[in-house]
């Protein structure tokens, strides 16, 4: 039996052909589905928003942990 927090909700929305193509490319690259890409994107966005609320910055580092790109505008 599903608990209330595990109930799934179906969403229907319209995206541009470019966004759809990007979703398909990411799904292919990760070996998943467009739905999984969307779920991971939401999880990543949650991490970013939480970090920014704590006054932290979000970025991408190289293998030596040097900041390569700071993610801004989110």
CHARMM internal coordinates of N, CA and C (Angstrom, degrees):
IC EDIT
DIST 1 N 1 CA 1.4613
DIST 1 CA 1 C 1.5258
ANGL 1 N 1 CA 1 C 109.04
DIST 1 C 2 N 1.3237
ANGL 1 CA 1 C 2 N 116.33
DIHE 1 N 1 CA 1 C 2 N 136.95
DIST 2 N 2 CA 1.4627
ANGL 1 C 2 N 2 CA 120.76
DIHE 1 CA 1 C 2 N 2 CA -179.77
DIST 2 CA 2 C 1.5118
ANGL 2 N 2 CA 2 C 110.42
DIHE 1 C 2 N 2 CA 2 C -82.53
DIST 2 C 3 N 1.3243
ANGL 2 CA 2 C 3 N 115.39
DIHE 2 N 2 CA 2 C 3 N 134.29
DIST 3 N 3 CA 1.4548
ANGL 2 C 3 N 3 CA 119.57
DIHE 2 CA 2 C 3 N 3 CA 173.84
DIST 3 CA 3 C 1.5169
ANGL 3 N 3 CA 3 C 108.24
DIHE 2 C 3 N 3 CA 3 C -78.74
DIST 3 C 4 N 1.3373
ANGL 3 CA 3 C 4 N 118.24
DIHE 3 N 3 CA 3 C 4 N 159.76
DIST 4 N 4 CA 1.4684
ANGL 3 C 4 N 4 CA 120.36
DIHE 3 CA 3 C 4 N 4 CA -176.46
DIST 4 CA 4 C 1.5261
ANGL 4 N 4 CA 4 C 113.90
DIHE 3 C 4 N 4 CA 4 C -54.28
DIST 4 C 5 N 1.3350
ANGL 4 CA 4 C 5 N 118.33
DIHE 4 N 4 CA 4 C 5 N -34.84
DIST 5 N 5 CA 1.4572
ANGL 4 C 5 N 5 CA 119.34
DIHE 4 CA 4 C 5 N 5 CA -178.56
DIST 5 CA 5 C 1.5277
ANGL 5 N 5 CA 5 C 112.28
DIHE 4 C 5 N 5 CA 5 C -78.08
DIST 5 C 6 N 1.3296
ANGL 5 CA 5 C 6 N 118.56
DIHE 5 N 5 CA 5 C 6 N -6.57
DIST 6 N 6 CA 1.4582
ANGL 5 C 6 N 6 CA 122.51
DIHE 5 CA 5 C 6 N 6 CA 179.62
DIST 6 CA 6 C 1.5331
ANGL 6 N 6 CA 6 C 112.37
DIHE 5 C 6 N 6 CA 6 C -105.17
DIST 6 C 7 N 1.3146
ANGL 6 CA 6 C 7 N 117.49
DIHE 6 N 6 CA 6 C 7 N 0.74
DIST 7 N 7 CA 1.4515
ANGL 6 C 7 N 7 CA 120.81
DIHE 6 CA 6 C 7 N 7 CA 179.70
DIST 7 CA 7 C 1.5250
ANGL 7 N 7 CA 7 C 108.55
DIHE 6 C 7 N 7 CA 7 C -66.48
DIST 7 C 8 N 1.3185
ANGL 7 CA 7 C 8 N 116.21
DIHE 7 N 7 CA 7 C 8 N 131.92
DIST 8 N 8 CA 1.4577
ANGL 7 C 8 N 8 CA 120.28
DIHE 7 CA 7 C 8 N 8 CA -179.61
DIST 8 CA 8 C 1.5226
ANGL 8 N 8 CA 8 C 109.70
DIHE 7 C 8 N 8 CA 8 C -89.97
DIST 8 C 9 N 1.3123
ANGL 8 CA 8 C 9 N 114.61
DIHE 8 N 8 CA 8 C 9 N 144.24
DIST 9 N 9 CA 1.4560
ANGL 8 C 9 N 9 CA 122.32
DIHE 8 CA 8 C 9 N 9 CA 178.56
DIST 9 CA 9 C 1.5118
ANGL 9 N 9 CA 9 C 107.61
DIHE 8 C 9 N 9 CA 9 C -120.31
DIST 9 C 10 N 1.3038
ANGL 9 CA 9 C 10 N 117.33
DIHE 9 N 9 CA 9 C 10 N 130.86
DIST 10 N 10 CA 1.4560
ANGL 9 C 10 N 10 CA 121.03
DIHE 9 CA 9 C 10 N 10 CA 178.17
DIST 10 CA 10 C 1.5226
ANGL 10 N 10 CA 10 C 108.90
DIHE 9 C 10 N 10 CA 10 C -87.94
DIST 10 C 11 N 1.3230
ANGL 10 CA 10 C 11 N 115.21
DIHE 10 N 10 CA 10 C 11 N 128.99
DIST 11 N 11 CA 1.4612
ANGL 10 C 11 N 11 CA 121.51
DIHE 10 CA 10 C 11 N 11 CA 176.45
DIST 11 CA 11 C 1.5171
ANGL 11 N 11 CA 11 C 109.01
DIHE 10 C 11 N 11 CA 11 C -113.16
DIST 11 C 12 N 1.2803
ANGL 11 CA 11 C 12 N 116.00
DIHE 11 N 11 CA 11 C 12 N 139.51
DIST 12 N 12 CA 1.4605
ANGL 11 C 12 N 12 CA 121.40
DIHE 11 CA 11 C 12 N 12 CA 174.28
DIST 12 CA 12 C 1.5215
ANGL 12 N 12 CA 12 C 107.45
DIHE 11 C 12 N 12 CA 12 C -123.39
DIST 12 C 13 N 1.3219
ANGL 12 CA 12 C 13 N 116.57
DIHE 12 N 12 CA 12 C 13 N 126.93
DIST 13 N 13 CA 1.4493
ANGL 12 C 13 N 13 CA 119.42
DIHE 12 CA 12 C 13 N 13 CA 178.29
DIST 13 CA 13 C 1.5181
ANGL 13 N 13 CA 13 C 109.47
DIHE 12 C 13 N 13 CA 13 C -149.09
DIST 13 C 14 N 1.3021
ANGL 13 CA 13 C 14 N 114.69
DIHE 13 N 13 CA 13 C 14 N 161.59
DIST 14 N 14 CA 1.4536
ANGL 13 C 14 N 14 CA 121.64
DIHE 13 CA 13 C 14 N 14 CA -177.30
DIST 14 CA 14 C 1.5223
ANGL 14 N 14 CA 14 C 108.71
DIHE 13 C 14 N 14 CA 14 C -104.05
DIST 14 C 15 N 1.3367
ANGL 14 CA 14 C 15 N 116.26
DIHE 14 N 14 CA 14 C 15 N 133.85
DIST 15 N 15 CA 1.4612
ANGL 14 C 15 N 15 CA 121.83
DIHE 14 CA 14 C 15 N 15 CA 175.08
DIST 15 CA 15 C 1.5244
ANGL 15 N 15 CA 15 C 108.21
DIHE 14 C 15 N 15 CA 15 C -125.87
DIST 15 C 16 N 1.3133
ANGL 15 CA 15 C 16 N 114.85
DIHE 15 N 15 CA 15 C 16 N 160.58
DIST 16 N 16 CA 1.4574
ANGL 15 C 16 N 16 CA 119.30
DIHE 15 CA 15 C 16 N 16 CA 177.61
DIST 16 CA 16 C 1.5275
ANGL 16 N 16 CA 16 C 109.30
DIHE 15 C 16 N 16 CA 16 C -69.84
DIST 16 C 17 N 1.3208
ANGL 16 CA 16 C 17 N 115.27
DIHE 16 N 16 CA 16 C 17 N 163.77
DIST 17 N 17 CA 1.4615
ANGL 16 C 17 N 17 CA 119.13
DIHE 16 CA 16 C 17 N 17 CA 178.16
DIST 17 CA 17 C 1.5292
ANGL 17 N 17 CA 17 C 110.36
DIHE 16 C 17 N 17 CA 17 C -63.16
DIST 17 C 18 N 1.3375
ANGL 17 CA 17 C 18 N 116.72
DIHE 17 N 17 CA 17 C 18 N -31.36
DIST 18 N 18 CA 1.4623
ANGL 17 C 18 N 18 CA 120.09
DIHE 17 CA 17 C 18 N 18 CA 178.59
DIST 18 CA 18 C 1.5230
ANGL 18 N 18 CA 18 C 111.52
DIHE 17 C 18 N 18 CA 18 C -66.20
DIST 18 C 19 N 1.3197
ANGL 18 CA 18 C 19 N 116.72
DIHE 18 N 18 CA 18 C 19 N -43.42
DIST 19 N 19 CA 1.4725
ANGL 18 C 19 N 19 CA 120.44
DIHE 18 CA 18 C 19 N 19 CA 178.64
DIST 19 CA 19 C 1.5280
ANGL 19 N 19 CA 19 C 109.75
DIHE 18 C 19 N 19 CA 19 C -65.39
DIST 19 C 20 N 1.3070
ANGL 19 CA 19 C 20 N 117.25
DIHE 19 N 19 CA 19 C 20 N -41.84
DIST 20 N 20 CA 1.4567
ANGL 19 C 20 N 20 CA 120.64
DIHE 19 CA 19 C 20 N 20 CA 178.31
DIST 20 CA 20 C 1.5252
ANGL 20 N 20 CA 20 C 110.58
DIHE 19 C 20 N 20 CA 20 C -61.08
DIST 20 C 21 N 1.3250
ANGL 20 CA 20 C 21 N 117.23
DIHE 20 N 20 CA 20 C 21 N -42.63
DIST 21 N 21 CA 1.4593
ANGL 20 C 21 N 21 CA 121.33
DIHE 20 CA 20 C 21 N 21 CA 178.21
DIST 21 CA 21 C 1.5327
ANGL 21 N 21 CA 21 C 110.99
DIHE 20 C 21 N 21 CA 21 C -62.56
DIST 21 C 22 N 1.3281
ANGL 21 CA 21 C 22 N 115.80
DIHE 21 N 21 CA 21 C 22 N -41.78
DIST 22 N 22 CA 1.4679
ANGL 21 C 22 N 22 CA 120.24
DIHE 21 CA 21 C 22 N 22 CA 177.97
DIST 22 CA 22 C 1.5237
ANGL 22 N 22 CA 22 C 110.38
DIHE 21 C 22 N 22 CA 22 C -63.05
DIST 22 C 23 N 1.3274
ANGL 22 CA 22 C 23 N 117.39
DIHE 22 N 22 CA 22 C 23 N -44.11
DIST 23 N 23 CA 1.4675
ANGL 22 C 23 N 23 CA 120.79
DIHE 22 CA 22 C 23 N 23 CA 177.32
DIST 23 CA 23 C 1.5222
ANGL 23 N 23 CA 23 C 110.91
DIHE 22 C 23 N 23 CA 23 C -58.96
DIST 23 C 24 N 1.3340
ANGL 23 CA 23 C 24 N 116.73
DIHE 23 N 23 CA 23 C 24 N -43.88
DIST 24 N 24 CA 1.4636
ANGL 23 C 24 N 24 CA 120.52
DIHE 23 CA 23 C 24 N 24 CA 179.46
DIST 24 CA 24 C 1.5302
ANGL 24 N 24 CA 24 C 111.33
DIHE 23 C 24 N 24 CA 24 C -64.15
DIST 24 C 25 N 1.3281
ANGL 24 CA 24 C 25 N 117.45
DIHE 24 N 24 CA 24 C 25 N -42.95
DIST 25 N 25 CA 1.4645
ANGL 24 C 25 N 25 CA 121.20
DIHE 24 CA 24 C 25 N 25 CA 178.91
DIST 25 CA 25 C 1.5232
ANGL 25 N 25 CA 25 C 111.21
DIHE 24 C 25 N 25 CA 25 C -62.32
DIST 25 C 26 N 1.3413
ANGL 25 CA 25 C 26 N 116.01
DIHE 25 N 25 CA 25 C 26 N -44.74
DIST 26 N 26 CA 1.4679
ANGL 25 C 26 N 26 CA 119.45
DIHE 25 CA 25 C 26 N 26 CA 179.36
DIST 26 CA 26 C 1.5184
ANGL 26 N 26 CA 26 C 111.28
DIHE 25 C 26 N 26 CA 26 C -65.58
DIST 26 C 27 N 1.3183
ANGL 26 CA 26 C 27 N 117.34
DIHE 26 N 26 CA 26 C 27 N -38.86
DIST 27 N 27 CA 1.4639
ANGL 26 C 27 N 27 CA 120.84
DIHE 26 CA 26 C 27 N 27 CA 177.43
DIST 27 CA 27 C 1.5260
ANGL 27 N 27 CA 27 C 109.82
DIHE 26 C 27 N 27 CA 27 C -62.03
DIST 27 C 28 N 1.3097
ANGL 27 CA 27 C 28 N 117.14
DIHE 27 N 27 CA 27 C 28 N -43.67
DIST 28 N 28 CA 1.4671
ANGL 27 C 28 N 28 CA 120.39
DIHE 27 CA 27 C 28 N 28 CA 178.62
DIST 28 CA 28 C 1.5173
ANGL 28 N 28 CA 28 C 111.72
DIHE 27 C 28 N 28 CA 28 C -64.50
DIST 28 C 29 N 1.3307
ANGL 28 CA 28 C 29 N 117.37
DIHE 28 N 28 CA 28 C 29 N -43.17
DIST 29 N 29 CA 1.4642
ANGL 28 C 29 N 29 CA 121.50
DIHE 28 CA 28 C 29 N 29 CA -178.74
DIST 29 CA 29 C 1.5229
ANGL 29 N 29 CA 29 C 112.23
DIHE 28 C 29 N 29 CA 29 C -65.78
DIST 29 C 30 N 1.3291
ANGL 29 CA 29 C 30 N 116.76
DIHE 29 N 29 CA 29 C 30 N -32.69
DIST 30 N 30 CA 1.4640
ANGL 29 C 30 N 30 CA 120.46
DIHE 29 CA 29 C 30 N 30 CA -177.03
DIST 30 CA 30 C 1.5288
ANGL 30 N 30 CA 30 C 112.60
DIHE 29 C 30 N 30 CA 30 C -97.23
DIST 30 C 31 N 1.3238
ANGL 30 CA 30 C 31 N 116.62
DIHE 30 N 30 CA 30 C 31 N -5.51
DIST 31 N 31 CA 1.4575
ANGL 30 C 31 N 31 CA 119.72
DIHE 30 CA 30 C 31 N 31 CA -179.46
DIST 31 CA 31 C 1.5104
ANGL 31 N 31 CA 31 C 113.13
DIHE 30 C 31 N 31 CA 31 C 71.92
DIST 31 C 32 N 1.3247
ANGL 31 CA 31 C 32 N 115.81
DIHE 31 N 31 CA 31 C 32 N 24.66
DIST 32 N 32 CA 1.4654
ANGL 31 C 32 N 32 CA 120.24
DIHE 31 CA 31 C 32 N 32 CA -178.96
DIST 32 CA 32 C 1.5077
ANGL 32 N 32 CA 32 C 112.03
DIHE 31 C 32 N 32 CA 32 C -119.33
DIST 32 C 33 N 1.3083
ANGL 32 CA 32 C 33 N 114.03
DIHE 32 N 32 CA 32 C 33 N -155.92
DIST 33 N 33 CA 1.4626
ANGL 32 C 33 N 33 CA 121.12
DIHE 32 CA 32 C 33 N 33 CA 178.64
DIST 33 CA 33 C 1.5238
ANGL 33 N 33 CA 33 C 109.45
DIHE 32 C 33 N 33 CA 33 C -113.70
DIST 33 C 34 N 1.3231
ANGL 33 CA 33 C 34 N 115.34
DIHE 33 N 33 CA 33 C 34 N 167.94
DIST 34 N 34 CA 1.4646
ANGL 33 C 34 N 34 CA 119.05
DIHE 33 CA 33 C 34 N 34 CA 176.09
DIST 34 CA 34 C 1.5227
ANGL 34 N 34 CA 34 C 110.12
DIHE 33 C 34 N 34 CA 34 C -62.83
DIST 34 C 35 N 1.3159
ANGL 34 CA 34 C 35 N 117.41
DIHE 34 N 34 CA 34 C 35 N -34.70
DIST 35 N 35 CA 1.4617
ANGL 34 C 35 N 35 CA 120.86
DIHE 34 CA 34 C 35 N 35 CA 177.49
DIST 35 CA 35 C 1.5258
ANGL 35 N 35 CA 35 C 110.76
DIHE 34 C 35 N 35 CA 35 C -63.16
DIST 35 C 36 N 1.3279
ANGL 35 CA 35 C 36 N 116.99
DIHE 35 N 35 CA 35 C 36 N -42.37
DIST 36 N 36 CA 1.4600
ANGL 35 C 36 N 36 CA 119.99
DIHE 35 CA 35 C 36 N 36 CA 178.57
DIST 36 CA 36 C 1.5255
ANGL 36 N 36 CA 36 C 111.38
DIHE 35 C 36 N 36 CA 36 C -65.58
DIST 36 C 37 N 1.3233
ANGL 36 CA 36 C 37 N 117.20
DIHE 36 N 36 CA 36 C 37 N -38.45
DIST 37 N 37 CA 1.4627
ANGL 36 C 37 N 37 CA 120.65
DIHE 36 CA 36 C 37 N 37 CA 176.45
DIST 37 CA 37 C 1.5190
ANGL 37 N 37 CA 37 C 109.33
DIHE 36 C 37 N 37 CA 37 C -60.64
DIST 37 C 38 N 1.3104
ANGL 37 CA 37 C 38 N 116.94
DIHE 37 N 37 CA 37 C 38 N -45.14
DIST 38 N 38 CA 1.4572
ANGL 37 C 38 N 38 CA 121.68
DIHE 37 CA 37 C 38 N 38 CA 179.71
DIST 38 CA 38 C 1.5271
ANGL 38 N 38 CA 38 C 110.72
DIHE 37 C 38 N 38 CA 38 C -61.72
DIST 38 C 39 N 1.3232
ANGL 38 CA 38 C 39 N 117.35
DIHE 38 N 38 CA 38 C 39 N -44.19
DIST 39 N 39 CA 1.4703
ANGL 38 C 39 N 39 CA 121.27
DIHE 38 CA 38 C 39 N 39 CA 179.79
DIST 39 CA 39 C 1.5281
ANGL 39 N 39 CA 39 C 110.98
DIHE 38 C 39 N 39 CA 39 C -62.27
DIST 39 C 40 N 1.3296
ANGL 39 CA 39 C 40 N 116.23
DIHE 39 N 39 CA 39 C 40 N -43.10
DIST 40 N 40 CA 1.4656
ANGL 39 C 40 N 40 CA 119.97
DIHE 39 CA 39 C 40 N 40 CA 179.10
DIST 40 CA 40 C 1.5230
ANGL 40 N 40 CA 40 C 111.07
DIHE 39 C 40 N 40 CA 40 C -66.07
DIST 40 C 41 N 1.3213
ANGL 40 CA 40 C 41 N 116.65
DIHE 40 N 40 CA 40 C 41 N -37.24
DIST 41 N 41 CA 1.4657
ANGL 40 C 41 N 41 CA 120.28
DIHE 40 CA 40 C 41 N 41 CA 178.35
DIST 41 CA 41 C 1.5241
ANGL 41 N 41 CA 41 C 110.46
DIHE 40 C 41 N 41 CA 41 C -63.52
DIST 41 C 42 N 1.3090
ANGL 41 CA 41 C 42 N 117.44
DIHE 41 N 41 CA 41 C 42 N -41.21
DIST 42 N 42 CA 1.4657
ANGL 41 C 42 N 42 CA 121.85
DIHE 41 CA 41 C 42 N 42 CA 178.20
DIST 42 CA 42 C 1.5346
ANGL 42 N 42 CA 42 C 109.45
DIHE 41 C 42 N 42 CA 42 C -64.58
DIST 42 C 43 N 1.3310
ANGL 42 CA 42 C 43 N 117.34
DIHE 42 N 42 CA 42 C 43 N -43.11
DIST 43 N 43 CA 1.4650
ANGL 42 C 43 N 43 CA 120.83
DIHE 42 CA 42 C 43 N 43 CA 178.92
DIST 43 CA 43 C 1.5228
ANGL 43 N 43 CA 43 C 110.59
DIHE 42 C 43 N 43 CA 43 C -62.45
DIST 43 C 44 N 1.3264
ANGL 43 CA 43 C 44 N 117.53
DIHE 43 N 43 CA 43 C 44 N -42.53
DIST 44 N 44 CA 1.4605
ANGL 43 C 44 N 44 CA 121.14
DIHE 43 CA 43 C 44 N 44 CA 178.18
DIST 44 CA 44 C 1.5204
ANGL 44 N 44 CA 44 C 110.93
DIHE 43 C 44 N 44 CA 44 C -65.09
DIST 44 C 45 N 1.3110
ANGL 44 CA 44 C 45 N 117.76
DIHE 44 N 44 CA 44 C 45 N -41.24
DIST 45 N 45 CA 1.4574
ANGL 44 C 45 N 45 CA 121.49
DIHE 44 CA 44 C 45 N 45 CA 178.28
DIST 45 CA 45 C 1.5220
ANGL 45 N 45 CA 45 C 110.31
DIHE 44 C 45 N 45 CA 45 C -61.91
DIST 45 C 46 N 1.3229
ANGL 45 CA 45 C 46 N 116.77
DIHE 45 N 45 CA 45 C 46 N -39.31
DIST 46 N 46 CA 1.4722
ANGL 45 C 46 N 46 CA 120.53
DIHE 45 CA 45 C 46 N 46 CA 178.28
DIST 46 CA 46 C 1.5261
ANGL 46 N 46 CA 46 C 110.81
DIHE 45 C 46 N 46 CA 46 C -62.30
DIST 46 C 47 N 1.3350
ANGL 46 CA 46 C 47 N 117.43
DIHE 46 N 46 CA 46 C 47 N -42.61
DIST 47 N 47 CA 1.4641
ANGL 46 C 47 N 47 CA 121.63
DIHE 46 CA 46 C 47 N 47 CA 178.13
DIST 47 CA 47 C 1.5243
ANGL 47 N 47 CA 47 C 110.30
DIHE 46 C 47 N 47 CA 47 C -61.28
DIST 47 C 48 N 1.3299
ANGL 47 CA 47 C 48 N 116.19
DIHE 47 N 47 CA 47 C 48 N -44.28
DIST 48 N 48 CA 1.4638
ANGL 47 C 48 N 48 CA 121.03
DIHE 47 CA 47 C 48 N 48 CA -178.38
DIST 48 CA 48 C 1.5260
ANGL 48 N 48 CA 48 C 110.90
DIHE 47 C 48 N 48 CA 48 C -64.55
DIST 48 C 49 N 1.3171
ANGL 48 CA 48 C 49 N 117.23
DIHE 48 N 48 CA 48 C 49 N -46.52
DIST 49 N 49 CA 1.4702
ANGL 48 C 49 N 49 CA 120.88
DIHE 48 CA 48 C 49 N 49 CA -179.27
DIST 49 CA 49 C 1.5222
ANGL 49 N 49 CA 49 C 110.23
DIHE 48 C 49 N 49 CA 49 C -63.41
DIST 49 C 50 N 1.3309
ANGL 49 CA 49 C 50 N 117.61
DIHE 49 N 49 CA 49 C 50 N -44.05
DIST 50 N 50 CA 1.4667
ANGL 49 C 50 N 50 CA 121.06
DIHE 49 CA 49 C 50 N 50 CA 178.52
DIST 50 CA 50 C 1.5255
ANGL 50 N 50 CA 50 C 111.02
DIHE 49 C 50 N 50 CA 50 C -60.46
DIST 50 C 51 N 1.3340
ANGL 50 CA 50 C 51 N 116.90
DIHE 50 N 50 CA 50 C 51 N -43.96
DIST 51 N 51 CA 1.4616
ANGL 50 C 51 N 51 CA 120.61
DIHE 50 CA 50 C 51 N 51 CA -179.99
DIST 51 CA 51 C 1.5218
ANGL 51 N 51 CA 51 C 110.58
DIHE 50 C 51 N 51 CA 51 C -62.76
DIST 51 C 52 N 1.3083
ANGL 51 CA 51 C 52 N 117.03
DIHE 51 N 51 CA 51 C 52 N -44.85
DIST 52 N 52 CA 1.4627
ANGL 51 C 52 N 52 CA 120.17
DIHE 51 CA 51 C 52 N 52 CA -178.93
DIST 52 CA 52 C 1.5232
ANGL 52 N 52 CA 52 C 110.95
DIHE 51 C 52 N 52 CA 52 C -65.55
DIST 52 C 53 N 1.3350
ANGL 52 CA 52 C 53 N 118.00
DIHE 52 N 52 CA 52 C 53 N -35.76
DIST 53 N 53 CA 1.4645
ANGL 52 C 53 N 53 CA 120.86
DIHE 52 CA 52 C 53 N 53 CA 176.62
DIST 53 CA 53 C 1.5275
ANGL 53 N 53 CA 53 C 111.20
DIHE 52 C 53 N 53 CA 53 C -63.34
DIST 53 C 54 N 1.3218
ANGL 53 CA 53 C 54 N 116.91
DIHE 53 N 53 CA 53 C 54 N -26.00
DIST 54 N 54 CA 1.4670
ANGL 53 C 54 N 54 CA 122.22
DIHE 53 CA 53 C 54 N 54 CA 179.13
DIST 54 CA 54 C 1.5243
ANGL 54 N 54 CA 54 C 111.41
DIHE 53 C 54 N 54 CA 54 C -91.47
DIST 54 C 55 N 1.3188
ANGL 54 CA 54 C 55 N 116.91
DIHE 54 N 54 CA 54 C 55 N 8.71
DIST 55 N 55 CA 1.4555
ANGL 54 C 55 N 55 CA 121.16
DIHE 54 CA 54 C 55 N 55 CA 178.47
DIST 55 CA 55 C 1.5180
ANGL 55 N 55 CA 55 C 114.22
DIHE 54 C 55 N 55 CA 55 C 77.84
DIST 55 C 56 N 1.3154
ANGL 55 CA 55 C 56 N 116.57
DIHE 55 N 55 CA 55 C 56 N 15.40
DIST 56 N 56 CA 1.4572
ANGL 55 C 56 N 56 CA 121.21
DIHE 55 CA 55 C 56 N 56 CA 179.83
DIST 56 CA 56 C 1.5233
ANGL 56 N 56 CA 56 C 110.37
DIHE 55 C 56 N 56 CA 56 C -91.80
DIST 56 C 57 N 1.3252
ANGL 56 CA 56 C 57 N 115.04
DIHE 56 N 56 CA 56 C 57 N 162.66
DIST 57 N 57 CA 1.4537
ANGL 56 C 57 N 57 CA 121.19
DIHE 56 CA 56 C 57 N 57 CA 174.82
DIST 57 CA 57 C 1.5179
ANGL 57 N 57 CA 57 C 108.24
DIHE 56 C 57 N 57 CA 57 C -109.09
DIST 57 C 58 N 1.3147
ANGL 57 CA 57 C 58 N 115.75
DIHE 57 N 57 CA 57 C 58 N 154.02
DIST 58 N 58 CA 1.4535
ANGL 57 C 58 N 58 CA 121.17
DIHE 57 CA 57 C 58 N 58 CA -179.04
DIST 58 CA 58 C 1.5184
ANGL 58 N 58 CA 58 C 107.86
DIHE 57 C 58 N 58 CA 58 C -119.13
DIST 58 C 59 N 1.3314
ANGL 58 CA 58 C 59 N 115.22
DIHE 58 N 58 CA 58 C 59 N 135.72
DIST 59 N 59 CA 1.4501
ANGL 58 C 59 N 59 CA 118.11
DIHE 58 CA 58 C 59 N 59 CA -178.84
DIST 59 CA 59 C 1.5104
ANGL 59 N 59 CA 59 C 112.58
DIHE 58 C 59 N 59 CA 59 C -155.90
DIST 59 C 60 N 1.3302
ANGL 59 CA 59 C 60 N 113.92
DIHE 59 N 59 CA 59 C 60 N -179.82
DIST 60 N 60 CA 1.4585
ANGL 59 C 60 N 60 CA 122.09
DIHE 59 CA 59 C 60 N 60 CA 177.51
DIST 60 CA 60 C 1.5207
ANGL 60 N 60 CA 60 C 106.77
DIHE 59 C 60 N 60 CA 60 C -116.93
DIST 60 C 61 N 1.3178
ANGL 60 CA 60 C 61 N 115.70
DIHE 60 N 60 CA 60 C 61 N 131.66
DIST 61 N 61 CA 1.4622
ANGL 60 C 61 N 61 CA 119.97
DIHE 60 CA 60 C 61 N 61 CA 179.39
DIST 61 CA 61 C 1.5266
ANGL 61 N 61 CA 61 C 109.88
DIHE 60 C 61 N 61 CA 61 C -114.46
DIST 61 C 62 N 1.3237
ANGL 61 CA 61 C 62 N 114.54
DIHE 61 N 61 CA 61 C 62 N 159.51
DIST 62 N 62 CA 1.4587
ANGL 61 C 62 N 62 CA 119.01
DIHE 61 CA 61 C 62 N 62 CA 174.40
DIST 62 CA 62 C 1.5227
ANGL 62 N 62 CA 62 C 109.15
DIHE 61 C 62 N 62 CA 62 C -85.66
DIST 62 C 63 N 1.3220
ANGL 62 CA 62 C 63 N 117.03
DIHE 62 N 62 CA 62 C 63 N -175.22
DIST 63 N 63 CA 1.4692
ANGL 62 C 63 N 63 CA 120.55
DIHE 62 CA 62 C 63 N 63 CA -176.11
DIST 63 CA 63 C 1.5216
ANGL 63 N 63 CA 63 C 113.20
DIHE 62 C 63 N 63 CA 63 C -62.37
DIST 63 C 64 N 1.3377
ANGL 63 CA 63 C 64 N 117.21
DIHE 63 N 63 CA 63 C 64 N -21.18
DIST 64 N 64 CA 1.4607
ANGL 63 C 64 N 64 CA 121.68
DIHE 63 CA 63 C 64 N 64 CA 178.59
DIST 64 CA 64 C 1.5239
ANGL 64 N 64 CA 64 C 112.58
DIHE 63 C 64 N 64 CA 64 C -95.94
DIST 64 C 65 N 1.3114
ANGL 64 CA 64 C 65 N 116.18
DIHE 64 N 64 CA 64 C 65 N 10.74
DIST 65 N 65 CA 1.4651
ANGL 64 C 65 N 65 CA 124.30
DIHE 64 CA 64 C 65 N 65 CA 179.25
DIST 65 CA 65 C 1.5171
ANGL 65 N 65 CA 65 C 114.11
DIHE 64 C 65 N 65 CA 65 C 67.59
DIST 65 C 66 N 1.3256
ANGL 65 CA 65 C 66 N 116.46
DIHE 65 N 65 CA 65 C 66 N 24.77
DIST 66 N 66 CA 1.4649
ANGL 65 C 66 N 66 CA 120.92
DIHE 65 CA 65 C 66 N 66 CA 173.05
DIST 66 CA 66 C 1.5225
ANGL 66 N 66 CA 66 C 107.89
DIHE 65 C 66 N 66 CA 66 C -84.70
DIST 66 C 67 N 1.3184
ANGL 66 CA 66 C 67 N 115.54
DIHE 66 N 66 CA 66 C 67 N 133.36
DIST 67 N 67 CA 1.4617
ANGL 66 C 67 N 67 CA 119.60
DIHE 66 CA 66 C 67 N 67 CA 179.61
DIST 67 CA 67 C 1.5185
ANGL 67 N 67 CA 67 C 109.99
DIHE 66 C 67 N 67 CA 67 C -65.07
DIST 67 C 68 N 1.3204
ANGL 67 CA 67 C 68 N 116.11
DIHE 67 N 67 CA 67 C 68 N 123.11
DIST 68 N 68 CA 1.4598
ANGL 67 C 68 N 68 CA 122.37
DIHE 67 CA 67 C 68 N 68 CA 179.42
DIST 68 CA 68 C 1.5192
ANGL 68 N 68 CA 68 C 109.72
DIHE 67 C 68 N 68 CA 68 C -100.85
DIST 68 C 69 N 1.3379
ANGL 68 CA 68 C 69 N 116.04
DIHE 68 N 68 CA 68 C 69 N -43.58
DIST 69 N 69 CA 1.4559
ANGL 68 C 69 N 69 CA 121.10
DIHE 68 CA 68 C 69 N 69 CA -178.15
DIST 69 CA 69 C 1.5219
ANGL 69 N 69 CA 69 C 109.47
DIHE 68 C 69 N 69 CA 69 C -143.12
DIST 69 C 70 N 1.3324
ANGL 69 CA 69 C 70 N 115.82
DIHE 69 N 69 CA 69 C 70 N 130.61
DIST 70 N 70 CA 1.4569
ANGL 69 C 70 N 70 CA 120.22
DIHE 69 CA 69 C 70 N 70 CA 171.72
DIST 70 CA 70 C 1.5168
ANGL 70 N 70 CA 70 C 107.02
DIHE 69 C 70 N 70 CA 70 C -95.93
DIST 70 C 71 N 1.3145
ANGL 70 CA 70 C 71 N 116.77
DIHE 70 N 70 CA 70 C 71 N 133.11
DIST 71 N 71 CA 1.4629
ANGL 70 C 71 N 71 CA 121.88
DIHE 70 CA 70 C 71 N 71 CA -179.36
DIST 71 CA 71 C 1.5239
ANGL 71 N 71 CA 71 C 107.14
DIHE 70 C 71 N 71 CA 71 C -89.91
DIST 71 C 72 N 1.3239
ANGL 71 CA 71 C 72 N 115.96
DIHE 71 N 71 CA 71 C 72 N 117.24
DIST 72 N 72 CA 1.4614
ANGL 71 C 72 N 72 CA 121.65
DIHE 71 CA 71 C 72 N 72 CA -178.50
DIST 72 CA 72 C 1.5234
ANGL 72 N 72 CA 72 C 109.10
DIHE 71 C 72 N 72 CA 72 C -124.13
DIST 72 C 73 N 1.3055
ANGL 72 CA 72 C 73 N 115.48
DIHE 72 N 72 CA 72 C 73 N 164.08
DIST 73 N 73 CA 1.4600
ANGL 72 C 73 N 73 CA 120.43
DIHE 72 CA 72 C 73 N 73 CA 174.85
DIST 73 CA 73 C 1.5170
ANGL 73 N 73 CA 73 C 114.65
DIHE 72 C 73 N 73 CA 73 C 83.86
DIST 73 C 74 N 1.3171
ANGL 73 CA 73 C 74 N 117.04
DIHE 73 N 73 CA 73 C 74 N 9.97
DIST 74 N 74 CA 1.4684
ANGL 73 C 74 N 74 CA 119.41
DIHE 73 CA 73 C 74 N 74 CA 177.97
DIST 74 CA 74 C 1.5072
ANGL 74 N 74 CA 74 C 107.63
DIHE 73 C 74 N 74 CA 74 C -111.65
END
COOR INIT
IC SEED 1 N 1 CA 1 C
IC BUILD
